Amino acid sequence: MGYIKEKFKVKADELNAEVKDLVKNHGDMKIEDVTLAQVYQGMRGITGLVTETSLLDANEGIRFRGYSIPELREKMPKVKGGAEPLPEGLFYLMLIGELPEEADVQHLSNQWARRSHVPNHVFAAIDALPVSAHPMTMFTVGVMALQTESTFAKAYAEGMNKKDYWSYMYDDSMDLIARLPRIAAYIYRRKYKNNVHIQPNGLLDWAGNFAHMLGYEDEGFKELMRLYMTIHADHEGGNVSAHTTHLVGSALSDAYLSFAAGMNGLAGPLHGLANQEVIKWILEMREELGGGSPTKQQIEDYVRKTLSEGKVVPGYGHAVLRKTDPRFTAQMEFAKKHLADDELVKIVWLVYETVPPILESLGKVKNPWPNVDAHSGALLVHYGLVEYEFYTVLFGVSRALGVLASLCWDRALGFSLERPKSVTTEWMKQFVAGKVEAE
Ligand code: CMX
């Protein structure tokens, strides 16, 4: 067993004892009342999950084990000469609950390089899809094809003791994280670069090697990937990709099955796919205006047109956040430092000045501020990654860090099969009339 796995086991045993104690002594404590509107409207605000890796504050944004994004950018180990956090460090933090040392990050980089082999049948499964298929479809197909490698599924089929679930889930999660950049890069090069592939460089860090396999050797792009892979990794447990991975995992589906399910949720336009929609929306606006940079008035007109067509403004709004997303701010700071004169970036900033007052004036949008997806595309375009249908795959590779660390915790804490109660509208009508009661 590697030392990080051993450390995780110690932490998990400690927390397991505390959770058992909490449930035994306070299990009947009511957390909150649930309203009828919450049940119909996406369960907003209902506390129904435990996720150890991160916690979201509506105003401050995400904290990973208590650390905000600016704190991570300051405290996390970096590559020599680099300024952005290494995602390996964030994974360690989410899994173990402590800031990593340089050696921990190096150990994870090495482990992931060693575990990164992808069998040929995975590439063959992706190749079976037409090149026109969406990259997210290819991505989940690739992950599903890789499920043949699950040690959890094999051990379960042979008859596994529940005490060992966490151990196999840990190994599967480590293997899957190690292999995802290879699968994602394969999809990118197949679809957009004439099927010419680039072999991994085992001496690079996880995100640096991903950039290399995509075909981007610019150090600025590698730094962007380190930041990108860090800030997209986790957003507590209730978002669609994290919740789906957790839900499917609760049936003891292995890491591959659970993660693929989560990725199908990430591929929805109200969630991760919004990152492609943002850049598409900006490019379409530019095209409609005949090219060049739009004025604030032209952006305002385009936003109103979007709304009048019954569409959402992509990259704005959030189910929980009520202020500008610190993940947006981190990308804005990166842009100010590295590419402040970029035309598309300047448009993103002008959109940021224009959209919130308009959404606010509608009176119904709970959060008029930008989310993580409002900025990322412009950064990628700057470095030449213009194929925006691929953007959600990048989000997905990063999201693996959070949802798979959580899945390890789910199995280590022995979480139950998830199965909330549902009712019919007929039941609701009878409930309102006082004829039936909630269980
Ligand atoms: N543009 C236009 N209308 C918006 C809006 C936006 N950006 N954000 C919210 N609204 C609308 C909703 O569609 C809803 O309208 P109806 O009452 O007519 O159905 C109303 O405002 C209230 O919605 P809300 O409570 O403020 O927001 P929700 O929690 O229901 O939804 C979200 C949150 C993210 C789906 C929504 O803000 C949205 O559609 N944003 C655009 C898509 C996007 O950027 N998604 C990415 C989110 C981050 C991520 O997961 O990656």
Boltz pocket constraint, residues with backbone or C-beta under 6 A from the ligand:
constraints:
  - pocket:
      binder: B
      contacts: [[A, 239], [A, 269], [A, 270], [A, 271], [A, 272], [A, 273], [A, 274], [A, 307], [A, 311], [A, 312], [A, 313], [A, 314], [A, 315], [A, 316], [A, 317], [A, 318], [A, 319], [A, 320], [A, 359], [A, 364], [A, 365], [A, 366], [A, 367], [A, 371], [A, 372], [A, 373]]
      max_distance: 6.0
